[in-house]
Amino acid sequence: MDKEIFSQVDKYISDLLAPEDDALTDTIKSLEKEGLPQQSVSANQGKFLQVLMIACNAKKVLELGTLGGYSTIWLARALPDNGKIITIEVDKHHGEVAQKNIDKARLSQKVDLRIGKALDLLPEIIAENGEPFDLIFIDADKPPYTEYFNYAVQLSRPGTLIVCDNVIRAGKVLDENSTDEKVQGVKRLNKMLSENKTVTATILHSTGVKEYDGMAIAVVNRIDPLHLKQ
Ligand SMILES: C[S@@+](CC[C@H](N)C(=O)[O-])C[C@H]1O[C@@H](n2cnc3c(N)ncnc32)[C@H](O)[C@@H]1O
């Protein structure tokens, strides 16, 4: 099967179930105009995040890696009126572009955009001692994914969903000798997930308009995971 069919089917699904409005298409256009990388989730992935949000009744969400705010807009739109999302971005320019896009989408009241390194800001969020998050989306730099995940668990409650993007990397995770630090970062996370007793996790791999990749999805256990073992 050639790659073209995956893009066409992705478009078929997004036309049906994840149509973009001006706020979303303008956000994607702003990336090019402002010199940001085209690394946003796809429309279908944005919709998938919304489905997860609604399934876990998410009112409080944390995102690592804002870029231009494309995924933030999908996430914020699935929040109830009193819902909030904190999104963390290290790059000031990315943050400025994202804030404009969030304002244009009329979501400023729901979005708390924080500029800084995730590894610096996460302990601050823990120190704030607020309510746990219902869903955490990890989509920042890949080498510290395991550390991000461990912080995410500390900010969770039983039932919280933790979603980590780009953990298959076009199948490069199969390469045992990969020296790519992004591949090494996600492999370390995937291995940790296989041993972690606090969460129940899987990886959904996917093709589409983007490169072949996958999202790890973990739910913080409500019950002893041992009963799930065969
Ligand atoms: C893949 S993009 C995020 C895409 C965005 N979630 C979306 O789908 O629209 C990754 C973003 O993480 C940011 N980033 C990289 N390292 C970071 C760090 N240490 N802390 C916070 N953000 C970081 C990058 O600047 C970039 O904007």
The ligand as an SDF file (V2000), in Angstrom:
LIG
                    3D

 27 29  0  0  0  0  0  0  0  0999 V2000
    5.6670   18.9720   18.7140 C   0  0  0  0  0  0  0  0  0  0  0  0
    5.6420   20.6470   19.1770 S   0  0  0  0  0  0  0  0  0  0  0  0
    4.0830   20.7630   20.0190 C   0  0  0  0  0  0  0  0  0  0  0  0
    2.9300   20.6940   19.0870 C   0  0  0  0  0  0  0  0  0  0  0  0
    1.5990   21.0770   19.7320 C   0  0  0  0  0  0  0  0  0  0  0  0
    1.3300   20.2370   20.8740 N   0  0  0  0  0  0  0  0  0  0  0  0
    0.4860   20.8930   18.7200 C   0  0  0  0  0  0  0  0  0  0  0  0
    0.1340   19.7330   18.4220 O   0  0  0  0  0  0  0  0  0  0  0  0
   -0.0270   21.9080   18.2130 O   0  0  0  0  0  0  0  0  0  0  0  0
    6.7720   20.6800   20.5330 C   0  0  0  0  0  0  0  0  0  0  0  0
    6.8430   22.0180   21.2430 C   0  0  0  0  0  0  0  0  0  0  0  0
    7.5190   21.7720   22.4910 O   0  0  0  0  0  0  0  0  0  0  0  0
    8.3490   22.8690   22.7720 C   0  0  0  0  0  0  0  0  0  0  0  0
    9.4090   22.4430   23.7080 N   0  0  0  0  0  0  0  0  0  0  0  0
   10.5960   21.8690   23.4080 C   0  0  0  0  0  0  0  0  0  0  0  0
   11.3030   21.6540   24.5150 N   0  0  0  0  0  0  0  0  0  0  0  0
   10.5520   22.0930   25.5550 C   0  0  0  0  0  0  0  0  0  0  0  0
   10.7460   22.1430   26.9530 C   0  0  0  0  0  0  0  0  0  0  0  0
   11.8810   21.7120   27.5160 N   0  0  0  0  0  0  0  0  0  0  0  0
    9.7540   22.6510   27.7240 N   0  0  0  0  0  0  0  0  0  0  0  0
    8.5920   23.1060   27.1570 C   0  0  0  0  0  0  0  0  0  0  0  0
    8.3690   23.0890   25.8280 N   0  0  0  0  0  0  0  0  0  0  0  0
    9.3160   22.5930   25.0380 C   0  0  0  0  0  0  0  0  0  0  0  0
    8.8820   23.2790   21.4100 C   0  0  0  0  0  0  0  0  0  0  0  0
    9.3700   24.6060   21.4360 O   0  0  0  0  0  0  0  0  0  0  0  0
    7.6680   23.0750   20.5170 C   0  0  0  0  0  0  0  0  0  0  0  0
    6.9370   24.2760   20.3950 O   0  0  0  0  0  0  0  0  0  0  0  0
  1  2  1  0
  2  3  1  0
  2 10  1  0
  3  4  1  0
  4  5  1  0
  5  6  1  0
  5  7  1  0
  7  8  2  0
  7  9  1  0
 10 11  1  0
 11 12  1  0
 11 26  1  0
 12 13  1  0
 13 14  1  0
 13 24  1  0
 14 15  1  0
 14 23  1  0
 15 16  2  0
 16 17  1  0
 17 18  1  0
 17 23  2  0
 18 19  1  0
 18 20  2  0
 20 21  1  0
 21 22  2  0
 22 23  1  0
 24 25  1  0
 24 26  1  0
 26 27  1  0
M  CHG  2   2   1   9  -1
M  END
$$$$
